[in-house]
Amino acid sequence: MAISVSVVIPNYNGEVYIEECLKSLTKQSCKDFETVVIDNASIDKSMDIIRKYQQELSMNLIINDKNLGFSGAVNQGIQAAKGKYIFLLNNDTICEDKVIEELITTAQRQKKLFSVSSKMIRYKEPEKIDDAGDLYTIVGWAIKRGDGKTVNSFTDERNIFSACGGASLYVTEVLREIGGFDTQFFAYLEDMDLGYRAKVQGYKNVYCPKALVYHIGSATSGSRHNAFKVALAARNNIYVIYKNMPLLQILINLPFIIAGALVKIIYFLPKGLSKEYLKGLFQAFTGLRKIKKTKFKLKNLINYVRIELELIGNTVKMFFV
């Protein structure tokens, strides 16, 4: 019998929070799902917790002998998944009871769909939104839509630039068609790259305001801003641009991209992280040879034009979202 949804959860040392994540899945109104957990060589006791839920959640457990990063682990889950949809979920999240049901309902209403992003809420500040779908801008910044806004806002279903990989539903067939997550990213912005590639192919990413997921945030990396995260995000942001924009589009946007990078350097200066940001940029330019560019096809020209207009619009919107 076919399965509607495969819940894919990458785990790395999630002992403190993964039980609440798995427990929330046992309470889902939709029972037509399997669970695929990929462990990235954890050294804590999280595996003992995970195994307690293995039978109840029809769990396929994949155990790695080294940390493959978010992208590598998720790709393993994608390959193992049997569902029509893949619900990608961080291990530091807690789902309300109807999350899977609401995501499926939204997905079934859409045509040419790639992903449905949930409404992520700050676990420690439940009166505030963590993420209501992601935007990308002409200055090369990824924006968490709704971040810090009241939880009662952003109540309309709408198209977004990309779904947040922390709690989003993907169409399995399309996910495999466009190649899954790029392992060169390791972690951070790999979901933006994925959503960007889907848009180039003409697929839609949609936000579902009724699918509520509580997110602890930065549970694996340790904090919102740290040396590891800043350097990796800076590198990966260049990867997103280089990989998905044709050369002409890069040249058109280059002044804005440079301006965006300069603002970031100034922003991180008082935090003592500007050197890490510059380190990430340097790593990007030395690592571009490893990145496989999205091949330009004339049939997708209109999609590139739409994306460029959306990037410009999102740059204006970031002052209001």
N, C-alpha and C positions, 0 to 999 in steps of 0.2 A: 504494500500500500504506500502511495506517495506521501511524503511529508511536506507540509506547507512551509515550515521555517526551520532553519538550522541556526541556533544561537551559537556564535563563535566568540570565545573569550580567551584572549591571551593572558597568561599569568606569569609574573616574576616577583617572587617574594611578597605575595599578597596576603599573608597570614592575618594581618590586622583587620582587613575589610572584606575579603572574598566570601566569607560565610554569609554576610548580609546580602551580597549580590546573588548568590545561589539560592538562598532562602526566598528571595523575592520572586525568583523564577518558578518556584514550586506553587506560588499563589496566583499564577497567571490565569485569567479567564479563558484564554485560548490554550488548549492542551496539545494541539497538533504541532508539536515541535520536538526536535532533538537538541542536545547540547554537545558542542565540541569545545573542549578545553585544551589549550596548548600551553604546556609549562616550559618556560625558558631557563631550565637548570636552576630552579629555586633552591636556596640553601636554608630556608626557614621551614616552618611546619605547615605551610599552606597546602601541601599535597595531602597531608592527613585529613585536612578539612574537606578538600575537594572529593576525596574518595568516599566520604560519608554520603555524598549526594549522587554518586555515580549511577546507582540503580534507579533512584527516583526520577532523575532528570534524563534518563536514556542517554547517558553520557559516553561519548567517544573521547578517551583521554590520550593525548599525544604528549610524550615526555622527551624533551630535547636534552642532550648532554652538554650543550653550550647555549649561551644567550644569542638567539638569532635576531633579536630586536623585534619591535612591534610588527614591522612589515613582513619579515620572514616568518614569524609565527602565524600571523593572520593568513598568509598565503597557504600555509599547511592546512589551516582550518577550511579555507575555501575549497581546496582540492578534496578534502574529506567530507564536505557537506553534501547532504542528500536532498535538502529542501529546495523548493522553488525560489524561496527568498533566503537571504542570509542576514541575520540580525547581529551586527557586530557590536560587542559590548565590552567596555572596560571593566576590569575586575574591581574598581573602586566606585561602582555605581549600585544604586538600588532602584528597582523598577516598581512603579505603581501597578496595581493588579491588571489593568487593561492595556498596558503598553503594546504588547504584541498584537492584540486585537485591533487597536486603533491604527497601528502602522500598516497592517494588512488592508484594513478598510480604505485607508488613504491610497495605498498602492493600487488597489483594484479599480479606483476611479480614474487613474491616470493613463494617458497614452504616451508612448515613447519615453517611458520612465526608466531612470537608472537607480535613484535612491530616494529614501524618505528619512529626513532628520527629525529626531525627537526634540521635545522641549526639555533641555537639561537645566536643572535647578541646583543652586549651591546647597550642598548638604548641611554645611555649618551656618548658612544664612538662608533658610528656606523661603524667606520673603523676597529673595532676589533670583533673577535668571542667571544661569551660567552660560548658556549657549542656545540660540534659537535659529541655528543654521549659520553657515559661514559665508562671508563675502570676500572677494579679492579685488584689489584696486590697481589703478594705473601706476601708483608709486611703488608697487610690489609689496604691499602689506596685506596680510590676511587679517580679517576682522571677525571677531566673535559677535555676531548680531545679538543685540539685547543684553550683552554682558553687564551685570550690575543693575539692570532695570527691575522695576517691580514685577513680581511673579504674575500679577493680574494683567499685564500687558502682553503684546505680541500674541494675540488670540486668533489671528486669521491664518488660514492655510494659504501658502503662497510659494511661488518659485524662489529658489535661492541659488547662489553660485555653486556651493558645494555642501554636502552633508558632513557633519562632524563624526569622525570615526569612533568617537567614544560611545555612541549609542544611536546607531542608524541602521535602517533596513536597506538592503541592496537586492536587485534582481540578479539572481545567481548566473543566469545565462549571459547577461550583458557583462557582468563582472568578469567572467572568464573570457568573454569576447575581447574586451579591451586590455586584458593582461594582468589583472590583479594589482596588488601593491608593488611599487618599485622598491626592491630590497636595498638599493643604493642609498635610500633615505634613512634607513634604520628606524628612526622615529622622528615625529614632528613634520607636519605639512604633507605627509604621504597621502592623507585623505584629500587635501586640496589638489594635489597632483592628479589623483584618481578622478575627482569630480570634474576637473578641468578637461581631462582626456575624454570623459563621457560627453561633455558639452561640445567638444570639437566634432564628435560623431553625431551631434544633434539630439542627444538624450537630455532629459530634464532631471533636476534635483529639486525636491519639494520638502517643505517644512510642515510637520504635523503638530499643531499646538495642543492636541489632546493626549499625546503620548508623553507622559511625565516621568522623567528619570532624574533621580538625585545623584549628584556627582561630587565626590570628595575633592578631586582635582589635585594634580601634581603629586599623587601618592607614590608613584614610582621614582620620579626625578627628585622629589623632596621639597620643592618650593616653586613659586611662580617664576622667579628669576634666579638662575644659578649658572655657573660657568659652563657646565655641560649643555644645558638647555639653550642658552643664548648662542653659543658657538654652532650647535647643530641646527638650530632654527635659521640662523643667518646663512649657513651653507645651503640648506635645503630650499630656502627662498630663491636663491639664484638658480638652483636646479629646476624649480617649478617654471621659472621664466624661460630659461634656456631650452628646456625640454618641450614646452607646449607652444611657445610663440615662434612663428616663422621669422626669419632674419629681418624682413622688412618691418614687421610689427615690433621687434626688439629695438630697431633703430628709431622708429617713431616714438617709442615710449622711453628711450634711454635717458633723456634729460630728467624725466619725472622719477625714474628708477634711481638715478644718482641722487636726486634731491631727497628721496625717501631714505636712502642709506645714510646720508649725512645727518638727517634728523634723528635716526636711530643711534648713531654714534654719540651725538650730543645727549640724547636721552639716557644712554647707559653710562655716560661719563661720571656723574655724581654717585652712581651705584657701584662704581669700580669695575664695570663689566665691558667697557668700551674696547679694551684689548681683546677680550674674548669674542666680541662681535666681529672685530677686524680679522681675528684668527679664523672665524667661520667663513668670512668672505674669501680669504686666501685659500682655504681648503676647498672652497667651491670651484674657484678658477683652476686649481691644480687637479681637480677631480672630474672636470667636465667630460674628459675623454671616456669616462666610464658610463656616462649617461646616454641612453638611447633616445634620441629625439623622436617625438611624435611625427610621423611622416606626413608632410603636407600633401593634400589631395584637393584638386580643383573643385570637386563636388562638395567639399566642405567650406568653400570660400564664404558663403553667406553666414555660416556658423562663426567663422573667425570675425566677420564684421559685427555680428551680434554680440560676441564676447567683448570686442574692443569697446563698443558702446556701453556694455554693462560695466566694464572696468571703470570707465569715466563716470558713469552714474554712481557706482559704489564709492568712488572717491569723494563725491559730494555727500553721499548718505552717511559716511563714517562719522561725520560731525553730528549726526542726529540719532544714531542707533546705539 
